[in-house]
Amino acid sequence: MKKQANVESGPQPLRERILHAAMETFMELGYAEASTLKIATRAQASKRELYALFGNKQAMLAACIADRAGRMHLPSQLPPPSHREELAAMLSKLGAMVLREVSHPAVMAVFRLAIMEAQRAPEVAGTLETARQSIRTAVQSILVQAQSAGLIGADAPGEMASRYLSLLWGDLMVSILLRIREAPGKTEIDRRVAKAAEDFLRLYPEPKGRTHQRAPRE
């Protein structure tokens, strides 16, 4: 029984150790030059353990990205908004999470890595794009529900989601990637999400002929 307990508790610390070492090595040497031997050495693990957990270097990078993206806990199923004020609140809540998590230094480091390695290792950008798609999907899901509730018109949800994210970010991401500025704090995040929701609802007004429903008063 004691031996089994050790086996069950062992893999998690080892996996975390390898992912941490992999990310450090990728950032220090670049994806192409970060060998599995160097990663294993830094993680104080064997190459056999590394391959048993991840299979190859690309899968290791994918796991690094997925590990960070998984912390966002993006909502997959939400009750449809019943009025435009509620839609604005839902977009603002999701927008704040996106700004906070994506602008995290570790995530920005992954973006820089993808840019540096785009030619030599295009799979890096592909892996990152998969993680970014989860954000667009979450926004799109809210907008589809808003359309079903008659709160916005029948424009393409994917196009609207992209427009909302553009309003949310502006040139902020580029500035952070270039290290011109730091990640936004709570005050700026609150300001950005409020402005993005306001501008988005102005771009996509309530369909004509629908009876306007306001948020219920307390």
TORPA-4810 file (N, C-alpha, C, O; in nm, 3 decimals):
<nodes>
NODE_1_0.083_-0.121_0.000_0.000_0.000_0.000_0.086_0.125_0.000_0.055_0.221_-0.071_M
NODE_2_0.189_0.127_0.076_0.278_0.242_0.083_0.344_0.271_-0.051_0.359_0.386_-0.090_K
NODE_3_0.384_0.165_-0.121_0.447_0.181_-0.252_0.351_0.242_-0.352_0.391_0.326_-0.433_K
NODE_4_0.222_0.200_-0.347_0.124_0.253_-0.439_0.101_0.403_-0.416_0.087_0.478_-0.512_Q
NODE_5_0.099_0.445_-0.292_0.079_0.587_-0.260_0.191_0.672_-0.319_0.166_0.781_-0.370_A
NODE_6_0.314_0.621_-0.313_0.426_0.695_-0.369_0.415_0.708_-0.521_0.448_0.812_-0.578_N
NODE_7_0.367_0.601_-0.585_0.352_0.602_-0.730_0.248_0.705_-0.772_0.265_0.776_-0.871_V
NODE_8_0.138_0.713_-0.693_0.031_0.804_-0.729_0.071_0.950_-0.708_0.029_1.037_-0.785_E
NODE_9_0.152_0.977_-0.607_0.188_1.114_-0.578_0.311_1.161_-0.656_0.337_1.280_-0.665_S
NODE_10_0.386_1.066_-0.714_0.510_1.102_-0.780_0.497_1.175_-0.912_0.566_1.274_-0.932_G
NODE_11_0.408_1.128_-1.007_0.406_1.186_-1.141_0.375_1.336_-1.144_0.429_1.407_-1.229_P
NODE_12_0.289_1.386_-1.056_0.252_1.528_-1.062_0.370_1.622_-1.040_0.390_1.712_-1.122_Q
NODE_13_0.446_1.606_-0.936_0.564_1.693_-0.920_0.663_1.680_-1.035_0.721_1.780_-1.078_P
NODE_14_0.683_1.559_-1.087_0.775_1.539_-1.198_0.726_1.612_-1.322_0.805_1.677_-1.391_L
NODE_15_0.598_1.601_-1.351_0.541_1.668_-1.468_0.557_1.819_-1.457_0.597_1.886_-1.553_R
NODE_16_0.527_1.873_-1.340_0.541_2.017_-1.319_0.687_2.061_-1.333_0.716_2.167_-1.388_E
NODE_17_0.777_1.978_-1.283_0.919_2.010_-1.289_0.967_2.014_-1.435_1.043_2.102_-1.473_R
NODE_18_0.921_1.918_-1.513_0.962_1.912_-1.654_0.904_2.031_-1.731_0.974_2.092_-1.811_I
NODE_19_0.777_2.063_-1.707_0.715_2.176_-1.777_0.786_2.307_-1.743_0.810_2.390_-1.830_L
NODE_20_0.818_2.323_-1.617_0.889_2.445_-1.575_1.026_2.453_-1.642_1.065_2.558_-1.692_H
NODE_21_1.098_2.342_-1.643_1.230_2.338_-1.706_1.220_2.360_-1.856_1.304_2.426_-1.916_A
NODE_22_1.116_2.303_-1.917_1.097_2.317_-2.062_1.074_2.463_-2.098_1.134_2.514_-2.193_A
NODE_23_0.988_2.530_-2.024_0.958_2.669_-2.055_1.082_2.756_-2.039_1.109_2.843_-2.122_M
NODE_24_1.156_2.734_-1.934_1.280_2.811_-1.912_1.379_2.788_-2.025_1.443_2.881_-2.073_E
NODE_25_1.391_2.663_-2.068_1.486_2.629_-2.174_1.442_2.686_-2.308_1.524_2.736_-2.385_T
NODE_26_1.312_2.677_-2.338_1.260_2.735_-2.462_1.290_2.884_-2.468_1.333_2.935_-2.572_F
NODE_27_1.268_2.954_-2.357_1.287_3.098_-2.356_1.435_3.137_-2.362_1.471_3.239_-2.420_M
NODE_28_1.520_3.054_-2.302_1.663_3.085_-2.300_1.731_3.054_-2.432_1.815_3.131_-2.478_E
NODE_29_1.695_2.941_-2.495_1.767_2.894_-2.613_1.686_2.902_-2.742_1.742_2.891_-2.851_L
NODE_30_1.553_2.921_-2.731_1.469_2.913_-2.849_1.419_2.770_-2.867_1.480_2.675_-2.818_G
NODE_31_1.310_2.757_-2.936_1.249_2.624_-2.952_1.341_2.526_-3.024_1.355_2.411_-2.983_Y
NODE_32_1.401_2.572_-3.132_1.483_2.483_-3.214_1.606_2.431_-3.138_1.644_2.316_-3.155_A
NODE_33_1.667_2.516_-3.055_1.790_2.478_-2.986_1.765_2.413_-2.850_1.859_2.363_-2.788_E
NODE_34_1.643_2.412_-2.806_1.611_2.353_-2.674_1.596_2.202_-2.691_1.489_2.153_-2.726_A
NODE_35_1.703_2.130_-2.667_1.699_1.984_-2.684_1.630_1.918_-2.565_1.625_1.974_-2.455_S
NODE_36_1.578_1.800_-2.590_1.513_1.726_-2.481_1.615_1.689_-2.373_1.580_1.677_-2.256_T
NODE_37_1.740_1.669_-2.412_1.844_1.638_-2.313_1.865_1.757_-2.218_1.876_1.738_-2.097_L
NODE_38_1.871_1.878_-2.274_1.890_1.995_-2.190_1.770_2.016_-2.096_1.787_2.054_-1.980_K
NODE_39_1.651_1.990_-2.148_1.532_2.004_-2.065_1.532_1.901_-1.953_1.503_1.933_-1.838_I
NODE_40_1.564_1.778_-1.988_1.566_1.671_-1.888_1.671_1.699_-1.781_1.648_1.676_-1.663_A
NODE_41_1.786_1.748_-1.824_1.892_1.778_-1.728_1.849_1.888_-1.632_1.870_1.878_-1.511_T
NODE_42_1.787_1.992_-1.686_1.742_2.103_-1.601_1.632_2.057_-1.506_1.623_2.106_-1.393_R
NODE_43_1.549_1.966_-1.551_1.438_1.917_-1.468_1.483_1.809_-1.371_1.403_1.762_-1.289_A
NODE_44_1.610_1.769_-1.379_1.663_1.659_-1.296_1.578_1.533_-1.318_1.536_1.465_-1.224_Q
NODE_45_1.555_1.507_-1.446_1.478_1.389_-1.485_1.554_1.318_-1.597_1.647_1.374_-1.655_A
NODE_46_1.514_1.198_-1.627_1.576_1.125_-1.737_1.499_1.152_-1.865_1.381_1.189_-1.861_S
NODE_47_1.564_1.133_-1.979_1.495_1.150_-2.106_1.383_1.047_-2.119_1.281_1.072_-2.183_K
NODE_48_1.403_0.934_-2.058_1.300_0.829_-2.063_1.173_0.876_-1.993_1.062_0.854_-2.042_R
NODE_49_1.190_0.942_-1.879_1.074_0.995_-1.807_1.007_1.105_-1.888_0.884_1.114_-1.894_E
NODE_50_1.089_1.188_-1.950_1.037_1.298_-2.031_0.952_1.245_-2.146_0.840_1.293_-2.167_L
NODE_51_1.003_1.147_-2.220_0.929_1.093_-2.333_0.807_1.015_-2.288_0.706_1.011_-2.359_Y
NODE_52_0.814_0.954_-2.171_0.698_0.880_-2.120_0.582_0.973_-2.090_0.465_0.936_-2.108_A
NODE_53_0.613_1.093_-2.046_0.508_1.189_-2.011_0.459_1.270_-2.130_0.340_1.301_-2.139_L
NODE_54_0.549_1.305_-2.222_0.511_1.399_-2.329_0.531_1.346_-2.471_0.465_1.395_-2.563_F
NODE_55_0.616_1.251_-2.492_0.635_1.197_-2.626_0.740_1.268_-2.707_0.832_1.203_-2.758_G
NODE_56_0.731_1.401_-2.721_0.830_1.475_-2.798_0.833_1.621_-2.753_0.755_1.663_-2.667_N
NODE_57_0.922_1.697_-2.813_0.942_1.837_-2.772_0.820_1.923_-2.805_0.781_2.009_-2.726_K
NODE_58_0.761_1.899_-2.921_0.645_1.979_-2.960_0.530_1.956_-2.862_0.460_2.050_-2.825_Q
NODE_59_0.510_1.832_-2.821_0.405_1.801_-2.724_0.434_1.867_-2.590_0.342_1.905_-2.517_A
NODE_60_0.562_1.881_-2.559_0.600_1.946_-2.434_0.564_2.095_-2.439_0.512_2.149_-2.342_M
NODE_61_0.591_2.160_-2.552_0.556_2.300_-2.566_0.404_2.316_-2.563_0.352_2.408_-2.501_L
NODE_62_0.335_2.225_-2.631_0.188_2.230_-2.630_0.136_2.220_-2.488_0.039_2.287_-2.452_A
NODE_63_0.198_2.135_-2.408_0.156_2.119_-2.268_0.184_2.245_-2.188_0.105_2.282_-2.101_A
NODE_64_0.296_2.312_-2.217_0.327_2.439_-2.149_0.219_2.542_-2.177_0.172_2.611_-2.086_C
NODE_65_0.180_2.552_-2.303_0.078_2.648_-2.343_-0.057_2.610_-2.285_-0.129_2.695_-2.231_I
NODE_66_-0.092_2.482_-2.297_-0.222_2.436_-2.245_-0.231_2.453_-2.094_-0.337_2.484_-2.041_A
NODE_67_-0.119_2.433_-2.026_-0.117_2.449_-1.880_-0.153_2.592_-1.842_-0.229_2.615_-1.748_D
NODE_68_-0.098_2.688_-1.915_-0.128_2.827_-1.886_-0.270_2.863_-1.927_-0.342_2.931_-1.854_R
NODE_69_-0.310_2.817_-2.047_-0.445_2.848_-2.096_-0.551_2.786_-2.006_-0.659_2.842_-1.988_A
NODE_70_-0.520_2.668_-1.950_-0.616_2.598_-1.866_-0.648_2.670_-1.738_-0.750_2.642_-1.674_G
NODE_71_-0.562_2.763_-1.698_-0.586_2.837_-1.575_-0.691_2.946_-1.593_-0.736_3.005_-1.495_R
NODE_72_-0.730_2.972_-1.717_-0.826_3.078_-1.742_-0.968_3.039_-1.704_-1.049_3.125_-1.671_M
NODE_73_-0.998_2.908_-1.709_-1.131_2.860_-1.674_-1.240_2.938_-1.749_-1.334_2.989_-1.688_H
NODE_74_-1.224_2.946_-1.880_-1.321_3.019_-1.960_-1.456_2.949_-1.954_-1.463_2.826_-1.964_L
NODE_75_-1.565_3.024_-1.940_-1.697_2.961_-1.931_-1.736_2.897_-2.063_-1.720_2.957_-2.169_P
NODE_76_-1.788_2.777_-2.057_-1.830_2.707_-2.179_-1.980_2.716_-2.198_-2.027_2.725_-2.312_S
NODE_77_-2.056_2.714_-2.089_-2.200_2.723_-2.098_-2.250_2.825_-1.997_-2.232_2.809_-1.877_Q
NODE_78_-2.313_2.931_-2.048_-2.365_3.036_-1.963_-2.514_3.055_-1.995_-2.555_3.032_-2.108_L
NODE_79_-2.593_3.096_-1.897_-2.733_3.127_-1.927_-2.740_3.245_-2.022_-2.661_3.339_-2.006_P
NODE_80_-2.829_3.245_-2.118_-2.836_3.356_-2.214_-2.872_3.486_-2.144_-2.957_3.486_-2.054_P
NODE_81_-2.810_3.596_-2.184_-2.845_3.725_-2.124_-2.988_3.763_-2.161_-3.033_3.736_-2.273_P
NODE_82_-3.059_3.824_-2.068_-3.198_3.861_-2.093_-3.214_4.007_-2.133_-3.322_4.047_-2.177_S
NODE_83_-3.109_4.087_-2.117_-3.114_4.228_-2.155_-2.973_4.274_-2.189_-2.876_4.206_-2.154_H
NODE_84_-2.960_4.386_-2.255_-2.831_4.431_-2.304_-2.736_4.471_-2.192_-2.614_4.458_-2.208_R
NODE_85_-2.789_4.518_-2.080_-2.702_4.548_-1.967_-2.635_4.421_-1.915_-2.519_4.422_-1.874_E
NODE_86_-2.711_4.312_-1.917_-2.655_4.184_-1.872_-2.551_4.134_-1.972_-2.448_4.078_-1.933_E
NODE_87_-2.577_4.155_-2.100_-2.480_4.119_-2.204_-2.351_4.196_-2.183_-2.242_4.140_-2.193_L
NODE_88_-2.362_4.326_-2.155_-2.243_4.408_-2.132_-2.165_4.357_-2.011_-2.042_4.354_-2.013_A
NODE_89_-2.237_4.317_-1.906_-2.171_4.266_-1.786_-2.098_4.135_-1.814_-1.987_4.113_-1.765_A
NODE_90_-2.160_4.047_-1.894_-2.097_3.919_-1.928_-1.971_3.940_-2.012_-1.869_3.876_-1.989_M
NODE_91_-1.979_4.031_-2.109_-1.862_4.061_-2.191_-1.751_4.122_-2.107_-1.633_4.092_-2.127_L
NODE_92_-1.789_4.209_-2.014_-1.689_4.273_-1.929_-1.619_4.173_-1.839_-1.498_4.180_-1.820_S
NODE_93_-1.695_4.081_-1.783_-1.637_3.980_-1.694_-1.539_3.891_-1.770_-1.429_3.865_-1.722_K
NODE_94_-1.580_3.846_-1.889_-1.492_3.763_-1.970_-1.372_3.844_-2.018_-1.260_3.794_-2.019_L
NODE_95_-1.396_3.969_-2.058_-1.287_4.054_-2.106_-1.182_4.078_-2.000_-1.062_4.078_-2.029_G
NODE_96_-1.225_4.098_-1.875_-1.130_4.119_-1.766_-1.042_3.996_-1.746_-0.922_4.007_-1.721_A
NODE_97_-1.104_3.878_-1.756_-1.028_3.754_-1.740_-0.925_3.739_-1.852_-0.811_3.699_-1.828_M
NODE_98_-0.966_3.772_-1.974_-0.875_3.761_-2.089_-0.757_3.856_-2.074_-0.642_3.817_-2.092_V
NODE_99_-0.785_3.982_-2.040_-0.677_4.079_-2.025_-0.581_4.038_-1.914_-0.459_4.047_-1.930_L
NODE_100_-0.635_3.993_-1.804_-0.552_3.957_-1.688_-0.464_3.836_-1.718_-0.345_3.836_-1.687_R
NODE_101_-0.522_3.734_-1.778_-0.448_3.610_-1.799_-0.354_3.617_-1.919_-0.240_3.573_-1.910_E
NODE_102_-0.401_3.673_-2.030_-0.317_3.676_-2.150_-0.200_3.771_-2.135_-0.093_3.747_-2.192_V
NODE_103_-0.218_3.879_-2.059_-0.108_3.974_-2.041_-0.009_3.929_-1.933_0.089_3.999_-1.905_S
NODE_104_-0.034_3.814_-1.873_0.059_3.759_-1.773_0.197_3.740_-1.838_0.204_3.696_-1.953_H
NODE_105_0.305_3.771_-1.768_0.439_3.759_-1.827_0.470_3.623_-1.888_0.536_3.615_-1.991_P
NODE_106_0.422_3.515_-1.827_0.449_3.381_-1.881_0.381_3.362_-2.016_0.437_3.299_-2.105_A
NODE_107_0.260_3.415_-2.031_0.188_3.402_-2.157_0.253_3.490_-2.264_0.268_3.448_-2.378_V
NODE_108_0.291_3.611_-2.227_0.359_3.698_-2.322_0.491_3.636_-2.368_0.533_3.654_-2.482_M
NODE_109_0.556_3.563_-2.278_0.680_3.495_-2.315_0.654_3.391_-2.423_0.736_3.373_-2.513_A
NODE_110_0.542_3.322_-2.414_0.506_3.223_-2.514_0.479_3.291_-2.649_0.520_3.240_-2.753_V
NODE_111_0.411_3.404_-2.646_0.386_3.478_-2.769_0.518_3.519_-2.835_0.535_3.503_-2.956_F
NODE_112_0.610_3.570_-2.756_0.739_3.611_-2.812_0.813_3.492_-2.871_0.877_3.502_-2.976_R
NODE_113_0.802_3.378_-2.803_0.867_3.256_-2.853_0.809_3.216_-2.988_0.882_3.180_-3.079_L
NODE_114_0.676_3.223_-3.000_0.611_3.187_-3.126_0.655_3.279_-3.239_0.675_3.233_-3.351_A
NODE_115_0.670_3.409_-3.210_0.714_3.504_-3.311_0.858_3.475_-3.354_0.889_3.477_-3.473_I
NODE_116_0.945_3.449_-3.257_1.086_3.424_-3.288_1.106_3.295_-3.368_1.194_3.286_-3.453_M
NODE_117_1.022_3.196_-3.340_1.041_3.064_-3.401_0.944_3.037_-3.516_0.932_2.922_-3.560_E
NODE_118_0.876_3.139_-3.565_0.770_3.118_-3.665_0.820_3.047_-3.790_0.749_2.963_-3.846_A
NODE_119_0.942_3.079_-3.836_0.993_3.016_-3.958_1.051_2.879_-3.932_1.025_2.785_-4.007_Q
NODE_120_1.131_2.866_-3.827_1.197_2.738_-3.801_1.103_2.635_-3.740_1.122_2.515_-3.761_R
NODE_121_1.004_2.680_-3.666_0.914_2.586_-3.599_0.771_2.639_-3.604_0.719_2.685_-3.503_A
NODE_122_0.708_2.633_-3.722_0.571_2.687_-3.735_0.470_2.618_-3.645_0.364_2.673_-3.617_P
NODE_123_0.502_2.497_-3.600_0.408_2.428_-3.512_0.390_2.500_-3.379_0.288_2.483_-3.312_E
NODE_124_0.490_2.581_-3.341_0.478_2.658_-3.217_0.363_2.757_-3.229_0.279_2.768_-3.139_V
NODE_125_0.359_2.830_-3.342_0.251_2.926_-3.364_0.117_2.854_-3.374_0.015_2.903_-3.326_A
NODE_126_0.117_2.738_-3.437_-0.007_2.661_-3.449_-0.062_2.618_-3.315_-0.183_2.622_-3.291_G
NODE_127_0.028_2.578_-3.226_-0.014_2.537_-3.092_-0.070_2.655_-3.015_-0.170_2.642_-2.945_T
NODE_128_-0.007_2.768_-3.027_-0.054_2.888_-2.959_-0.188_2.933_-3.015_-0.275_2.978_-2.939_L
NODE_129_-0.206_2.923_-3.145_-0.331_2.964_-3.207_-0.448_2.880_-3.155_-0.559_2.930_-3.140_E
NODE_130_-0.422_2.752_-3.129_-0.527_2.666_-3.073_-0.573_2.718_-2.937_-0.692_2.718_-2.907_T
NODE_131_-0.478_2.762_-2.856_-0.513_2.817_-2.725_-0.590_2.948_-2.741_-0.685_2.973_-2.667_A
NODE_132_-0.549_3.031_-2.835_-0.617_3.159_-2.858_-0.759_3.138_-2.907_-0.849_3.218_-2.878_R
NODE_133_-0.780_3.031_-2.982_-0.912_3.003_-3.035_-1.014_2.979_-2.923_-1.132_3.010_-2.939_Q
NODE_134_-0.968_2.925_-2.812_-1.060_2.901_-2.701_-1.118_3.032_-2.648_-1.232_3.035_-2.600_S
NODE_135_-1.041_3.139_-2.656_-1.090_3.270_-2.613_-1.197_3.320_-2.710_-1.304_3.364_-2.668_I
NODE_136_-1.169_3.312_-2.840_-1.268_3.356_-2.939_-1.396_3.275_-2.929_-1.506_3.328_-2.945_R
NODE_137_-1.381_3.144_-2.902_-1.498_3.058_-2.890_-1.586_3.098_-2.772_-1.708_3.096_-2.782_T
NODE_138_-1.523_3.134_-2.661_-1.598_3.176_-2.542_-1.676_3.304_-2.570_-1.793_3.315_-2.532_A
NODE_139_-1.611_3.402_-2.635_-1.680_3.526_-2.669_-1.793_3.498_-2.768_-1.903_3.551_-2.753_V
NODE_140_-1.764_3.416_-2.867_-1.863_3.385_-2.969_-1.985_3.317_-2.907_-2.098_3.343_-2.949_Q
NODE_141_-1.964_3.232_-2.809_-2.075_3.163_-2.742_-2.170_3.263_-2.676_-2.292_3.248_-2.686_S
NODE_142_-2.115_3.364_-2.610_-2.198_3.467_-2.547_-2.278_3.541_-2.652_-2.396_3.571_-2.632_I
NODE_143_-2.215_3.572_-2.765_-2.282_3.650_-2.868_-2.391_3.570_-2.939_-2.494_3.626_-2.977_L
NODE_144_-2.370_3.442_-2.956_-2.474_3.357_-3.015_-2.597_3.355_-2.925_-2.710_3.362_-2.972_V
NODE_145_-2.573_3.346_-2.793_-2.684_3.348_-2.699_-2.756_3.483_-2.702_-2.878_3.489_-2.693_Q
NODE_146_-2.678_3.591_-2.716_-2.738_3.724_-2.724_-2.824_3.737_-2.849_-2.930_3.800_-2.845_A
NODE_147_-2.779_3.679_-2.960_-2.859_3.681_-3.082_-2.989_3.604_-3.063_-3.096_3.649_-3.105_Q
NODE_148_-2.979_3.488_-2.998_-3.099_3.407_-2.973_-3.200_3.481_-2.887_-3.321_3.463_-2.902_S
NODE_149_-3.150_3.564_-2.796_-3.237_3.642_-2.708_-3.286_3.770_-2.774_-3.364_3.845_-2.715_A
NODE_150_-3.241_3.796_-2.899_-3.286_3.914_-2.971_-3.222_4.043_-2.926_-3.278_4.150_-2.947_G
NODE_151_-3.103_4.034_-2.864_-3.038_4.154_-2.811_-2.949_4.223_-2.912_-2.925_4.343_-2.902_L
NODE_152_-2.899_4.148_-3.010_-2.817_4.204_-3.117_-2.860_4.141_-3.248_-2.930_4.040_-3.250_I
NODE_153_-2.818_4.202_-3.359_-2.860_4.156_-3.489_-2.796_4.024_-3.531_-2.721_3.962_-3.456_G
NODE_154_-2.828_3.984_-3.653_-2.786_3.853_-3.703_-2.655_3.859_-3.780_-2.641_3.793_-3.884_A
NODE_155_-2.560_3.936_-3.732_-2.427_3.938_-3.794_-2.353_3.808_-3.762_-2.394_3.734_-3.674_D
NODE_156_-2.245_3.782_-3.835_-2.168_3.659_-3.813_-2.105_3.663_-3.674_-2.029_3.755_-3.644_A
NODE_157_-2.134_3.565_-3.588_-2.080_3.565_-3.451_-1.928_3.568_-3.446_-1.870_3.634_-3.361_P
NODE_158_-1.864_3.496_-3.538_-1.718_3.494_-3.539_-1.660_3.631_-3.567_-1.561_3.671_-3.505_G
NODE_159_-1.721_3.704_-3.660_-1.674_3.838_-3.692_-1.697_3.933_-3.575_-1.613_4.017_-3.546_E
NODE_160_-1.811_3.919_-3.508_-1.840_4.005_-3.393_-1.744_3.976_-3.278_-1.700_4.068_-3.210_M
NODE_161_-1.712_3.849_-3.258_-1.618_3.813_-3.151_-1.482_3.876_-3.177_-1.419_3.929_-3.086_A
NODE_162_-1.437_3.870_-3.302_-1.308_3.931_-3.336_-1.311_4.082_-3.316_-1.213_4.141_-3.271_S
NODE_163_-1.425_4.144_-3.349_-1.437_4.289_-3.332_-1.432_4.326_-3.183_-1.368_4.423_-3.145_R
NODE_164_-1.501_4.247_-3.101_-1.500_4.276_-2.957_-1.358_4.266_-2.901_-1.315_4.352_-2.825_Y
NODE_165_-1.286_4.160_-2.938_-1.150_4.142_-2.887_-1.058_4.254_-2.935_-0.966_4.294_-2.864_L
NODE_166_-1.081_4.303_-3.056_-1.001_4.416_-3.106_-1.029_4.541_-3.024_-0.937_4.615_-2.990_S
NODE_167_-1.156_4.564_-2.991_-1.191_4.679_-2.908_-1.131_4.664_-2.769_-1.089_4.763_-2.708_L
NODE_168_-1.127_4.542_-2.719_-1.076_4.517_-2.585_-0.926_4.543_-2.576_-0.879_4.607_-2.482_L
NODE_169_-0.850_4.493_-2.675_-0.705_4.501_-2.669_-0.650_4.633_-2.724_-0.557_4.689_-2.666_W
NODE_170_-0.706_4.682_-2.834_-0.643_4.797_-2.900_-0.500_4.762_-2.936_-0.475_4.657_-2.995_G
NODE_171_-0.405_4.849_-2.901_-0.264_4.821_-2.928_-0.190_4.772_-2.803_-0.067_4.769_-2.800_D
NODE_172_-0.266_4.735_-2.701_-0.205_4.695_-2.574_-0.113_4.575_-2.588_-0.002_4.574_-2.536_L
NODE_173_-0.160_4.471_-2.659_-0.079_4.349_-2.669_0.055_4.376_-2.738_0.159_4.327_-2.694_M
NODE_174_0.051_4.455_-2.845_0.176_4.486_-2.916_0.273_4.559_-2.823_0.393_4.530_-2.822_V
NODE_175_0.221_4.653_-2.746_0.306_4.730_-2.655_0.369_4.639_-2.549_0.486_4.657_-2.513_S
NODE_176_0.292_4.542_-2.499_0.347_4.451_-2.399_0.450_4.359_-2.462_0.555_4.333_-2.404_I
NODE_177_0.420_4.309_-2.582_0.514_4.221_-2.651_0.648_4.291_-2.677_0.754_4.229_-2.669_L
NODE_178_0.640_4.419_-2.708_0.762_4.497_-2.734_0.829_4.547_-2.607_0.931_4.615_-2.611_L
NODE_179_0.769_4.512_-2.494_0.819_4.553_-2.362_0.818_4.705_-2.347_0.898_4.761_-2.271_R
NODE_180_0.728_4.772_-2.418_0.713_4.917_-2.404_0.640_4.949_-2.274_0.662_5.054_-2.213_I
NODE_181_0.553_4.859_-2.235_0.477_4.880_-2.114_0.449_4.748_-2.043_0.469_4.640_-2.099_R
NODE_182_0.403_4.759_-1.919_0.375_4.641_-1.838_0.231_4.596_-1.858_0.151_4.663_-1.923_E
NODE_183_0.200_4.479_-1.802_0.063_4.429_-1.805_-0.029_4.526_-1.731_0.014_4.590_-1.635_A
NODE_184_-0.153_4.539_-1.775_-0.244_4.635_-1.711_-0.283_4.592_-1.569_-0.295_4.474_-1.540_P
NODE_185_-0.302_4.691_-1.484_-0.351_4.666_-1.349_-0.503_4.667_-1.346_-0.567_4.684_-1.450_G
NODE_186_-0.560_4.649_-1.229_-0.705_4.637_-1.216_-0.778_4.761_-1.265_-0.881_4.750_-1.331_K
NODE_187_-0.726_4.879_-1.234_-0.793_5.002_-1.275_-0.803_5.012_-1.427_-0.908_5.045_-1.481_T
NODE_188_-0.692_4.984_-1.495_-0.695_4.992_-1.641_-0.782_4.881_-1.700_-0.853_4.904_-1.798_E
NODE_189_-0.776_4.763_-1.642_-0.860_4.653_-1.692_-1.007_4.690_-1.681_-1.083_4.670_-1.776_I
NODE_190_-1.048_4.744_-1.567_-1.188_4.784_-1.548_-1.229_4.889_-1.651_-1.339_4.884_-1.706_D
NODE_191_-1.138_4.983_-1.676_-1.169_5.087_-1.774_-1.181_5.029_-1.915_-1.272_5.065_-1.989_R
NODE_192_-1.090_4.941_-1.950_-1.089_4.883_-2.084_-1.213_4.798_-2.110_-1.275_4.809_-2.216_R
NODE_193_-1.250_4.714_-2.013_-1.365_4.625_-2.038_-1.495_4.705_-2.047_-1.583_4.670_-2.125_V
NODE_194_-1.506_4.810_-1.968_-1.627_4.893_-1.973_-1.637_4.964_-2.108_-1.744_4.969_-2.168_A
NODE_195_-1.525_5.018_-2.154_-1.523_5.091_-2.283_-1.546_4.995_-2.399_-1.618_5.028_-2.493_K
NODE_196_-1.486_4.875_-2.394_-1.502_4.779_-2.502_-1.648_4.734_-2.513_-1.701_4.725_-2.624_A
NODE_197_-1.712_4.707_-2.400_-1.853_4.665_-2.402_-1.942_4.778_-2.455_-2.034_4.754_-2.533_A
NODE_198_-1.914_4.901_-2.410_-1.992_5.016_-2.455_-1.979_5.036_-2.606_-2.079_5.054_-2.676_E
NODE_199_-1.856_5.032_-2.656_-1.833_5.051_-2.800_-1.893_4.937_-2.881_-1.946_4.959_-2.990_D
NODE_200_-1.883_4.816_-2.829_-1.937_4.700_-2.901_-2.088_4.711_-2.915_-2.141_4.688_-3.024_F
NODE_201_-2.157_4.746_-2.808_-2.303_4.756_-2.814_-2.347_4.873_-2.901_-2.457_4.871_-2.957_L
NODE_202_-2.263_4.974_-2.913_-2.294_5.084_-3.003_-2.281_5.038_-3.149_-2.358_5.079_-3.235_R
NODE_203_-2.183_4.953_-3.175_-2.164_4.901_-3.310_-2.274_4.804_-3.351_-2.312_4.795_-3.468_L
NODE_204_-2.324_4.730_-3.252_-2.426_4.629_-3.279_-2.551_4.659_-3.195_-2.571_4.603_-3.088_Y
NODE_205_-2.635_4.749_-3.247_-2.753_4.790_-3.171_-2.859_4.682_-3.165_-2.852_4.581_-3.235_P
NODE_206_-2.957_4.706_-3.081_-3.069_4.614_-3.066_-3.150_4.614_-3.195_-3.174_4.721_-3.252_E
NODE_207_-3.194_4.497_-3.243_-3.272_4.492_-3.367_-3.398_4.579_-3.358_-3.462_4.586_-3.254_P
NODE_208_-3.432_4.644_-3.468_-3.550_4.729_-3.470_-3.676_4.646_-3.451_-3.687_4.533_-3.499_K
NODE_209_-3.770_4.705_-3.380_-3.898_4.636_-3.361_-3.903_4.551_-3.237_-4.009_4.500_-3.201_G
NODE_210_-3.788_4.535_-3.168_-3.789_4.454_-3.046_-3.816_4.544_-2.927_-3.761_4.654_-2.916_R
NODE_211_-3.900_4.499_-2.838_-3.929_4.573_-2.716_-3.807_4.571_-2.626_-3.759_4.463_-2.590_T
NODE_212_-3.756_4.686_-2.591_-3.635_4.695_-2.510_-3.661_4.651_-2.367_-3.755_4.698_-2.303_H
NODE_213_-3.579_4.563_-2.316_-3.590_4.518_-2.178_-3.470_4.568_-2.100_-3.355_4.540_-2.135_Q
NODE_214_-3.497_4.640_-1.994_-3.389_4.688_-1.910_-3.363_4.591_-1.796_-3.444_4.505_-1.765_R
NODE_215_-3.248_4.609_-1.735_-3.215_4.523_-1.621_-3.314_4.547_-1.510_-3.352_4.662_-1.485_A
NODE_216_-3.357_4.442_-1.441_-3.450_4.459_-1.330_-3.385_4.540_-1.218_-3.269_4.520_-1.184_P
NODE_217_-3.464_4.632_-1.161_-3.412_4.715_-1.052_-3.418_4.639_-0.921_-3.509_4.559_-0.898_R
NODE_218_-3.321_4.665_-0.835_-3.319_4.600_-0.704_-3.432_4.656_-0.617_-3.448_4.614_-0.503_E
</nodes>
